[in-house]
Amino acid sequence: MPDAAKLGAIIGVVTVSDRAAAGVYKDESGPAIVAFLERVVTTPVAIVKRIIPDGFESVRDCLIDLADNEGCDLIFTTGGTGPSPRDVTPEATEAAAPRLLPGFGELMRAESLNHVPTAILSRQVAAHRGKCLIVNLPGKPAAIDVCLYAVFPAVPYCLDLLGAARIETDPAILSSFRPKS
């Protein structure tokens, strides 16, 4: 496991896609998450990337491994949140991290509805496994930015409450909220 004290926060980025995992097409969603983090987060972070096929066990086991063995403080998944039969990322997330934080999904859907009427089909959830916050994001890069700009202001304080590594954001791009001491 990486030494979190030296690296700062450890963030997992998991692309859930049969086709990307098989190399049929290039993953654009995972890099969109990384690009957002590079724009917004000012503290040192280590990013652990995975591309895995859709499936309950593959997603659940990847999330558990990233939280428990890689020491991730924060994990973002992309893909597998729609209504099709292979889209089971939310169920796998809940199996790996049964303590749900429903406000994340509610806000992402509400914000996405300002852009597309099909946002009501999205089933993103957020939960935590110990000190690790897990947030499901949609599979399209433009939707990822919409959702991250909506929920990320609460992420640093949530990590504080969970006992995870502290992260800071560039207030010129995105102000995170922490109560005044």
N, C-alpha and C positions, 0 to 999 in steps of 0.2 A: 504494500500500500504506500502511495506517495506520502511524504512528510508534509502534512497540511500546514504545520507551523512555519515551514520555510516557503511554501508556495502560496499561502493565502487560501482562499476558497477553492474547492475542487468542484467543478461543474460538469455533469454528464450531459451529453447531447446524443439522443437516441433517435435515429430515423427508423421508423417501422414501415417496411415496404417489401413485399415479395420481389417485385421487379428490381428495385435498387439493390437489394441483398444479392440477387442473382446476377447483377451487372448488366441487366437489360437496358437500364437507363441510368444516367448520372444523377446522383442525389443533389438536389438544389435546396431542399428544406433544411437539412442539418447545417450547411454553410450559411443559410440565412439567419439561423439562430446565433451562430458564432459571430457573424458580422454585426448583429444587434449588440451582443455582449461587448465586442471590441469598441463599438461606438459609445456605449453607455456606461460600462463599469470602469471605474478608475483604479480600483485596488487590484493587486496581482491575483490572477486566477490561473489554475491549471484546468484545461478542458480535456475531458476523456470522451472520445467520439466512438459511437457504435452504429453500424447499419445491420439491422436484423430483419428476418422475415416476419410477416404478420403471423399471429398465433398467440393463443393465451399463454402457453408455457414459455415460448421464446421471450415474450415481453416481460412476464412476471419474473422469470429467472434472471433476465438482464438487469432489471431494476433492483432486485435483491442483491445481485453481485456488485453493481455500482455503489449501492448504499453501504453494504456490509463489508465488502472486500476492497473496493477502490476508495472508500471513505468520502464519497460525494456528499457535499453539503446541499446541493441543488441539482436536480435532474430535469431537463426538458425533453419530452418526447414530441415527435412530429409524425403524424399519420395514424391511421387506424381508429379514427374517432367518428367516422360516419355511420350510416345505418346498414351498410352492406354486411353480409354474413361473416366475412373475414375481418371486419373492423371490431376488434375486441380489446383495443388498448385500454379503454376505461375499466373494463372488468378485470384485466390483468393488473392494472395499477392498484385497484382496490384490494386485490388479493395480496399484493406485495406491501401495501401501505393502507391498512383498513381505516385509518382516522382521516376522514374526508374533510376538506375545506371547501364547501360548495360555493362560496362567494366568488372564487376564481372563475369557475365555469360559467356562473351566472353573468358576471361582468364581461367575459370574453364573448358570449353569445349576444348580449345586449349591444356591445360596441360593434360587433360584426354585422348586426342587423342594419346598421347605418350604411353598410356597403353592399350587402347582398341579401336577398330575401331567403336564401337557402341556409342562412346561419342557424335557423331553428332545427336543422338536421344534425348539427354538430353536437357531440356528446362529451366534450372535454371535461375532465375532472382534475382536481388537485387534491393531494393528500400528503401525509408525511409518514415516513418510516424512521422512528427515532428522531434524530436531528436533521434528517434529510427531507427537504421539500421536493415533491415531484409534481410537475405541472404538465398536463397534456396540451399540446398545441395542434392546430390544424396542419394539413399537409402542404398547403400552398404558401410559397414565400411571402406574397403580399398579405395574406391573412395572418401569417406569423407576426409580422410587424404590427399590424392592427392590434392583435391580442397582447403582444408583449408591451406595447406602449400603454395599453389599458391597465394591465395587472402589475407590471414591474414596480411601480411606485410603492407597493405594499410588500414586495419580496424581501428587501433588506431587513425590515423590522420583523417580518415573519421568521427569518433566519435567526435573528437575535433571540426571539422568544423560544425557538426550538433549541438554542444552544449551539448553533452552527457557526461557521466562520463568518466574520463580519465582512460585508461588502459595501462599497460606496459607489454612488453614481455621479456623473458629471451633471451638476444642476443646470447648466446651460442647455443640456439636451433633454434630461429627464430628472425631475426632482423626486427623490424617494422621501417617504414620510416616516419620521420617528417622533414619538411624543417628546415634548420638552422635559428635561430632567428636573 
